[in-house]
Structures are given as structure tokens and as C-alpha cells.
């Protein structure tokens, strides 16, 4: 997963739980078959907070998410899916930070030359994320349309994420902060791959358009501190270019492949609660919507795919990259330093539901005609 940092922790979770990066993105079940996968993502960012080129603190974001996704294809080349994300942990932690104080000369807050803040416990949220539903289509595919002799597999994906009432912007019942963005979102994705001997080059592009969310902000004492506040998480555009090499094939469909890729991403501005991404703010802005600036990111990654048998596969891959930094809140002259380090690790276990469960009920593809059993094999009438 490409990581959009220095985004808010909720936007980090959004991209962590997006589709897999690899030639696997063009994997498609045949008609009346399906796939089920469990995907675990962990990622983070570490960077400096700067004001006038002076370091005023350090910030660390981490996110853990498990996503359960089921896909079913009613006809060849068309599939529907449902994804259920469990946001295990979203965390923001500050160290070596200065206090925000009002400067009458600037008529604004400043963190330069102010008192040091003690390192505090990380702000942590957990909960379920909004459910994803979507459709996939394959206008061209090497495995689905064998009679056409397609050289390229091309998969299009359109998905929608429902709003989730518990999110990272506010505390919920019993003083527990939620996780994730909370807002609804549309996702459009295109992936293409081809194959030349042991190499399988691929290209993937993803657009995630986030909606707004209007809500009451509640503190850890279950008191409403702001009513009817509108937030808008960042929208993102991500591109991945890579190649997967098959290094070994053996047994009943078993395979080992290595993946190498690079990625680029862009994140729009977003409105988030003031004081959530800074270690200290003035009371006048606390809990108000604060605009975080747009950002770009670039990085590289690699991984290993291990198929135990034809119907069971484990993928492990990771990314490391840097981002452009940007203004944390429009209220204050504090920015993330250029080149903050971002990283992620993704582990996916895939189960392919295929002909072993429905032997003889229907051909796995419209291009594979049903073959009647020989008459000699039919039972004789008594």
C-alpha cells in the first residue's frame, strides 16, 4: 500500500486498506466462483515539526488495520465485492515538542522559544471502519477469455465506502476515541498487467474521492465541545508501476514470485480538528476545523508471493518512501519537514473458491464448454 503522508492518521488508514499492489490487482474469479481474503496492514510516518526552519517537535503516526474482503463473479468478466475493515489502532505521538503560545507581535500562536512539553501518551483510536461495496469489470483478461488470446489483463474497479459513526475525529462512548476517516468515499481503480516469460509487468492507478462528515465533537468525558462541525478527510491519487517475477513453480499449482515496484501519490488539502495533529494549540482554535495542506509522496517497495496450492496464497510486501511535507494547520505557521519518512507492510492471505466445491455444476468460464461424461461411466438402470 502506498502511504499518503503527512496526512492525518485517518487518511493513512484509508490508503492502507485499499486494494493490493501487484500483478495480483488483475486477479479475477471465473463465473460463479469467488475469492476471500484477509489483509493486514501496518504503516506509519516519522517527521519533524518546523516553524521558520526551527524544529519545534517530532511527530509519529502509526496505523494497524485488518480488512476482510469477499468477491463473487456472477458472470464472466463481472464481479461484486464487500469489504469490512477493522481499524485495530490509529495513533499519534509527539516528542521533544514546544508549547504553543500567543505572540502579540505576530498576532498568532508560535512554538519557537516557548516552554518544552513533557512527552505524553499517544492519542489512540480503534474501531470498525465504513463498509466497502463495489463492482469490478474485466474488458480484457488472459485467463477469462482464453479463446480471444488476450495479451493484457485489464481490471476496472468502482467502490463506495459508507459513513462510519465512530472515527478518529472525536471520542465515542466510554471515553474511547474511534478510528478511521468516518466520511463516505468513492474509489475508482484501473489495473493492467501482461506476461513475458517469468516476468509480469503491471500498472495500477487509484483515485479516492472523500466526502464530508458533519458531527458533534465529544471529549473523553463524554461532553460535547463543538456541535455540527464539518470535517473533510483528504482525497488521494496513487499510481504504482512494478513487475512480478515467478522464480519457482511446483506441485499442484504452487508458486513463488517476487515483486518490485515504485509508487507516486498526491493528497488534497483536508479539514480536521485543530489540535489533533499538533502537540499544542491555543484555546481559541481547539476543536475547530483546521485545514491541512496538500502533499505528494514517492517511494519504492518489494515483496514475496507464495502460493501453497492453487487455491491458497500468501503475499507479503512493504514500502518505504518520503513526502513533501506541508502546513499542518492553517491557523499556525508550523509545517512538516520535507522528506518525512513513511513506511508500510502488508500481509494478505487469499482463498480462491473454485471448481473443487462445485465440480460438474457449471463450467468455470464461458470459454470452457461442458463435457458430458462417457456413456460407459453412466450407471445402468436396474
C-alpha positions as CSV (number, residue, x, y, z in Angstrom):
1,X,0.0,0.0,0.0
2,X,1.2,3.4,-0.8
3,X,1.1,5.7,2.2
4,X,-0.2,9.3,1.9
5,X,1.8,11.2,4.5
6,X,1.9,13.6,6.1
7,X,-1.8,13.1,6.1
8,X,-3.9,12.7,9.1
9,X,-4.0,9.3,10.7
10,X,-7.4,8.6,9.2
11,X,-6.2,9.3,5.7
12,X,-3.3,7.0,6.4
13,X,-5.8,4.2,7.2
14,X,-7.8,4.9,4.1
15,X,-4.9,4.1,1.8
16,X,-3.6,1.2,4.0
17,X,-6.9,-0.6,3.4
18,X,-7.1,-0.1,-0.3
19,X,-6.5,-2.7,-3.0
20,X,-3.4,-4.8,-3.2
21,X,-0.4,-3.5,-5.2
22,X,0.9,-6.2,-7.6
23,X,0.0,-8.0,-10.7
24,X,-2.4,-9.6,-8.2
25,X,-4.6,-6.5,-8.8
26,X,-5.7,-8.0,-12.1
27,X,-6.7,-11.4,-10.4
28,X,-10.3,-12.1,-11.3
29,X,-12.5,-15.1,-10.3
30,X,-14.3,-17.0,-13.1
31,X,-18.1,-17.1,-13.4
32,X,-20.0,-18.5,-10.4
33,X,-16.8,-18.5,-8.4
34,X,-15.3,-16.2,-5.8
35,X,-12.3,-15.1,-3.7
36,X,-12.0,-14.3,0.0
37,X,-9.0,-12.6,1.5
38,X,-7.8,-11.3,4.9
39,X,-5.4,-8.4,4.6
40,X,-3.4,-7.0,7.5
41,X,-1.7,-3.6,7.0
42,X,0.6,-1.7,9.3
43,X,2.2,1.6,8.4
44,X,3.5,4.9,9.8
45,X,5.3,8.2,9.4
46,X,8.0,9.9,11.4
47,X,8.9,13.5,10.8
48,X,9.9,16.9,12.2
49,X,7.6,19.8,13.0
50,X,9.2,23.1,11.8
51,X,8.4,26.7,12.4
52,X,10.7,29.2,10.4
53,X,13.1,26.3,9.9
54,X,13.4,25.8,13.6
55,X,12.5,22.3,14.9
56,X,9.7,22.6,17.5
57,X,8.8,18.9,17.9
58,X,8.6,15.5,16.3
59,X,5.5,13.6,15.3
60,X,4.9,9.9,14.7
61,X,1.8,8.4,13.1
62,X,1.1,4.6,13.1
63,X,-1.9,2.6,11.9
64,X,-2.9,-1.0,12.0
65,X,-5.8,-2.4,10.0
66,X,-7.3,-5.8,9.1
67,X,-9.7,-5.9,6.1
68,X,-11.9,-8.9,5.3
69,X,-13.0,-8.9,1.6
70,X,-15.3,-11.3,-0.3
71,X,-15.6,-11.2,-4.1
72,X,-18.2,-13.1,-6.2
73,X,-18.5,-13.2,-10.0
74,X,-22.0,-14.0,-11.3
75,X,-20.9,-13.9,-15.0
76,X,-17.6,-13.9,-16.8
77,X,-15.8,-10.6,-16.5
78,X,-18.1,-9.0,-13.9
79,X,-17.7,-9.3,-10.1
80,X,-19.1,-7.7,-6.9
81,X,-17.3,-7.4,-3.6
82,X,-17.8,-6.4,0.0
83,X,-15.0,-5.2,2.3
84,X,-15.2,-4.9,6.1
85,X,-12.3,-3.0,7.7
86,X,-11.3,-3.4,11.3
87,X,-9.1,-0.5,12.3
88,X,-7.1,-2.1,15.1
89,X,-5.2,1.0,16.1
90,X,-4.6,4.6,14.9
91,X,-2.0,6.5,16.9
92,X,-0.5,10.0,17.0
93,X,2.5,10.6,19.3
94,X,4.6,13.8,19.8
95,X,8.1,14.0,21.3
96,X,10.5,16.9,22.0
97,X,7.7,19.4,21.4
98,X,7.4,23.0,22.4
99,X,4.2,24.6,23.8
100,X,2.0,26.8,21.6
101,X,1.9,30.4,23.0
102,X,0.3,33.6,21.8
103,X,2.8,36.1,20.3
104,X,1.2,39.7,20.2
105,X,3.8,40.8,17.7
106,X,2.7,38.1,15.2
107,X,-0.9,38.2,16.4
108,X,-0.7,34.4,16.2
109,X,0.5,31.4,18.0
110,X,4.1,30.3,18.0
111,X,6.2,27.4,19.2
112,X,9.6,29.0,18.9
113,X,11.3,29.8,22.1
114,X,8.4,28.6,24.3
115,X,8.4,26.1,27.2
116,X,9.1,22.4,26.4
117,X,6.2,20.0,26.7
118,X,6.5,16.7,28.5
119,X,6.2,13.6,26.2
120,X,2.7,12.5,26.6
121,X,0.9,9.2,25.9
122,X,-0.1,8.6,22.3
123,X,-3.6,9.7,21.2
124,X,-5.1,6.3,20.2
125,X,-8.3,5.2,18.4
126,X,-9.8,1.9,17.5
127,X,-13.0,0.6,15.9
128,X,-14.6,-0.7,12.8
129,X,-14.4,1.3,9.6
130,X,-17.1,2.0,7.0
131,X,-18.1,-1.0,4.9
132,X,-16.9,-1.0,1.2
133,X,-19.1,-2.3,-1.6
134,X,-18.2,-2.3,-5.3
135,X,-18.1,-3.8,-8.8
136,X,-15.2,-5.0,-10.9
137,X,-15.1,-5.5,-14.6
138,X,-12.6,-7.1,-16.9
139,X,-12.9,-6.0,-20.5
140,X,-9.7,-7.9,-21.4
141,X,-8.2,-10.8,-19.5
142,X,-5.7,-13.5,-20.3
143,X,-7.3,-16.1,-18.0
144,X,-11.0,-15.3,-18.5
145,X,-11.1,-15.0,-22.3
146,X,-8.8,-17.8,-23.4
147,X,-10.3,-18.1,-26.9
148,X,-9.6,-14.4,-27.6
149,X,-5.9,-14.8,-26.8
150,X,-5.7,-11.6,-24.9
151,X,-2.2,-10.4,-24.2
152,X,-3.2,-8.0,-21.4
153,X,-5.4,-8.4,-18.3
154,X,-7.3,-5.2,-17.6
155,X,-9.5,-4.8,-14.5
156,X,-11.7,-1.7,-13.6
157,X,-13.0,-1.2,-10.1
158,X,-15.6,1.2,-8.7
159,X,-16.3,1.1,-5.0
160,X,-18.2,3.1,-2.3
161,X,-17.4,3.3,1.4
162,X,-20.3,4.0,3.8
163,X,-20.1,6.6,6.5
164,X,-19.0,5.3,9.9
165,X,-20.3,7.0,13.1
166,X,-17.1,6.2,15.1
167,X,-14.0,7.9,13.8
168,X,-10.7,9.4,14.8
169,X,-12.0,13.0,15.0
170,X,-13.9,12.5,18.2
171,X,-14.3,10.4,21.3
172,X,-17.1,7.9,21.5
173,X,-18.9,6.1,24.3
174,X,-16.9,5.4,27.5
175,X,-14.2,7.9,26.5
176,X,-12.8,5.8,23.7
177,X,-11.7,7.5,20.5
178,X,-12.7,5.9,17.2
179,X,-10.5,5.2,14.2
180,X,-10.5,6.0,10.5
181,X,-11.9,8.8,8.5
182,X,-15.6,8.3,9.1
183,X,-16.7,10.1,6.0
184,X,-18.1,8.3,2.9
185,X,-15.9,7.9,-0.1
186,X,-15.8,6.8,-3.8
187,X,-12.9,4.8,-5.2
188,X,-12.1,4.3,-8.8
189,X,-9.2,2.0,-9.8
190,X,-7.7,0.6,-13.0
191,X,-5.1,-2.1,-13.1
192,X,-3.4,-3.7,-16.1
193,X,-0.8,-6.5,-16.4
194,X,0.8,-8.6,-19.1
195,X,3.2,-11.5,-19.0
196,X,6.5,-12.2,-20.8
197,X,8.2,-15.5,-19.8
198,X,8.7,-15.3,-16.0
199,X,8.1,-11.5,-15.8
200,X,4.6,-9.9,-15.2
201,X,4.8,-6.1,-15.5
202,X,1.8,-4.2,-14.1
203,X,0.4,-0.7,-13.7
204,X,-2.2,0.4,-11.2
205,X,-3.9,3.8,-10.7
206,X,-6.3,4.6,-7.8
207,X,-8.5,7.7,-7.2
208,X,-10.2,8.0,-3.8
209,X,-12.7,10.9,-3.5
210,X,-13.6,11.5,0.1
211,X,-16.9,13.1,1.2
212,X,-17.7,15.4,4.1
213,X,-18.9,14.5,7.6
214,X,-20.9,16.7,9.9
215,X,-20.8,15.7,13.6
216,X,-20.6,16.7,17.2
217,X,-17.1,16.7,18.7
218,X,-17.1,14.9,22.1
219,X,-14.3,14.9,24.6
220,X,-13.1,12.0,26.7
221,X,-15.5,12.9,29.5
222,X,-18.4,12.4,27.1
223,X,-19.1,16.2,26.9
224,X,-20.0,17.9,23.6
225,X,-17.4,20.6,23.0
226,X,-18.5,21.5,19.5
227,X,-21.8,20.9,17.6
228,X,-22.4,20.5,13.9
229,X,-18.7,20.7,12.9
230,X,-17.9,19.7,9.3
231,X,-14.7,17.8,8.5
232,X,-13.4,16.5,5.2
233,X,-10.6,13.9,5.0
234,X,-8.2,14.1,2.1
235,X,-8.8,12.7,-1.3
236,X,-5.9,10.8,-2.9
237,X,-4.5,9.8,-6.2
238,X,-2.0,7.0,-6.3
239,X,0.0,5.3,-9.1
240,X,2.1,2.1,-8.9
241,X,4.4,0.7,-11.6
242,X,6.0,-2.7,-11.0
243,X,7.0,-6.1,-12.1
244,X,6.4,-9.6,-10.6
245,X,8.9,-12.4,-11.3
246,X,7.9,-16.1,-11.0
247,X,11.0,-17.7,-9.5
248,X,9.6,-21.2,-8.9
249,X,6.6,-23.4,-9.8
250,X,6.0,-26.9,-8.4
251,X,3.4,-29.3,-7.1
252,X,-0.4,-28.7,-7.6
253,X,-0.3,-25.1,-8.7
254,X,2.3,-24.0,-6.1
255,X,4.4,-20.9,-7.0
256,X,6.9,-18.4,-5.6
257,X,7.1,-14.9,-7.0
258,X,9.0,-11.7,-6.1
259,X,7.6,-8.3,-6.6
260,X,9.4,-5.0,-7.1
261,X,7.6,-1.6,-7.6
262,X,7.7,2.1,-7.3
263,X,4.8,4.4,-6.3
264,X,3.8,8.1,-6.5
265,X,0.9,9.7,-4.7
266,X,-0.9,13.0,-4.2
267,X,-3.2,14.1,-1.4
268,X,-5.5,17.1,-1.4
269,X,-6.0,19.5,1.4
270,X,-8.3,18.3,4.2
271,X,-10.2,19.7,7.2
272,X,-9.5,18.1,10.5
273,X,-9.9,19.1,14.2
274,X,-7.4,21.7,15.4
275,X,-5.0,20.3,18.0
276,X,-5.1,16.7,16.7
277,X,-2.0,16.8,14.5
278,X,-0.1,19.4,16.7
279,X,1.2,18.8,20.2
280,X,-0.3,22.1,21.5
281,X,-2.7,24.8,20.2
282,X,-4.3,27.9,21.5
283,X,-7.7,27.5,23.2
284,X,-9.3,29.8,20.6
285,X,-8.8,27.2,17.8
286,X,-9.2,23.9,19.8
287,X,-11.8,21.6,18.1
288,X,-12.4,24.0,15.2
289,X,-11.9,22.6,11.7
290,X,-8.3,23.3,10.6
291,X,-7.1,22.9,7.0
292,X,-4.0,20.8,6.4
293,X,-2.2,21.5,3.2
294,X,-1.9,19.1,0.2
295,X,1.1,16.8,-0.1
296,X,2.9,14.5,-2.6
297,X,4.9,11.3,-1.9
298,X,7.2,8.9,-3.7
299,X,8.7,5.6,-2.8
300,X,9.7,2.1,-3.7
301,X,8.7,-1.4,-2.4
302,X,9.0,-5.1,-2.9
303,X,7.6,-8.4,-1.7
304,X,7.1,-12.1,-2.0
305,X,4.0,-14.1,-3.1
306,X,3.8,-17.7,-2.0
307,X,1.1,-19.9,-3.4
308,X,0.8,-23.1,-1.3
309,X,-1.6,-24.7,-3.6
310,X,-3.8,-23.4,-6.5
311,X,-6.4,-22.1,-4.1
312,X,-4.4,-20.7,-1.2
313,X,-1.8,-17.9,-1.5
314,X,0.1,-15.6,1.0
315,X,1.5,-12.2,-0.1
316,X,3.9,-10.1,1.9
317,X,5.2,-6.8,0.7
318,X,6.5,-3.5,2.0
319,X,7.0,0.1,1.0
320,X,9.4,2.9,2.1
321,X,9.3,6.5,0.9
322,X,9.3,10.2,1.6
323,X,6.8,13.0,1.3
324,X,6.8,16.7,0.5
325,X,5.7,17.9,3.9
326,X,3.3,20.8,4.3
327,X,1.4,23.1,6.6
328,X,-0.2,21.2,9.5
329,X,-2.9,23.7,10.3
330,X,-3.8,26.9,8.5
331,X,-4.1,28.6,12.0
332,X,-0.4,28.3,12.8
333,X,3.0,28.6,10.9
334,X,4.0,25.0,11.7
335,X,4.8,22.6,8.9
336,X,6.0,19.0,8.5
337,X,9.6,19.0,7.3
338,X,10.4,17.9,3.7
339,X,11.4,14.3,3.5
340,X,9.5,12.8,6.4
341,X,10.0,9.0,6.3
342,X,6.9,6.8,5.6
343,X,6.7,3.0,5.6
344,X,4.2,0.2,5.4
345,X,4.0,-3.6,5.5
346,X,1.1,-5.6,4.0
347,X,0.3,-9.2,4.5
348,X,-2.6,-10.8,2.6
349,X,-4.0,-14.4,2.8
350,X,-6.1,-15.3,-0.2
351,X,-8.6,-18.1,-0.6
352,X,-9.8,-18.9,-4.1
353,X,-13.2,-20.7,-4.2
354,X,-13.0,-22.8,-7.3
355,X,-14.3,-25.9,-9.0
356,X,-13.4,-28.3,-6.2
357,X,-16.5,-27.1,-4.4
358,X,-18.9,-27.2,-7.4
359,X,-17.5,-30.0,-9.5
360,X,-19.7,-30.6,-12.6
361,X,-22.3,-28.0,-11.8
362,X,-21.2,-25.3,-14.2
363,X,-18.1,-24.5,-16.3
364,X,-15.7,-22.2,-14.6
365,X,-15.6,-20.0,-17.7
366,X,-17.9,-19.3,-20.7
367,X,-14.9,-20.3,-22.9
368,X,-14.8,-23.8,-21.4
369,X,-17.6,-26.0,-22.8
370,X,-19.3,-28.5,-20.6
371,X,-18.2,-32.1,-21.5
372,X,-20.7,-34.9,-20.9
373,X,-19.3,-38.0,-19.2
374,X,-18.7,-41.0,-21.4
375,X,-21.6,-43.4,-21.6
376,X,-19.5,-46.2,-20.2
377,X,-19.3,-44.3,-16.9
378,X,-23.1,-43.8,-16.5
379,X,-24.9,-46.2,-14.1
380,X,-27.0,-48.9,-15.6
381,X,-30.7,-48.9,-15.0
382,X,-31.9,-51.8,-12.8
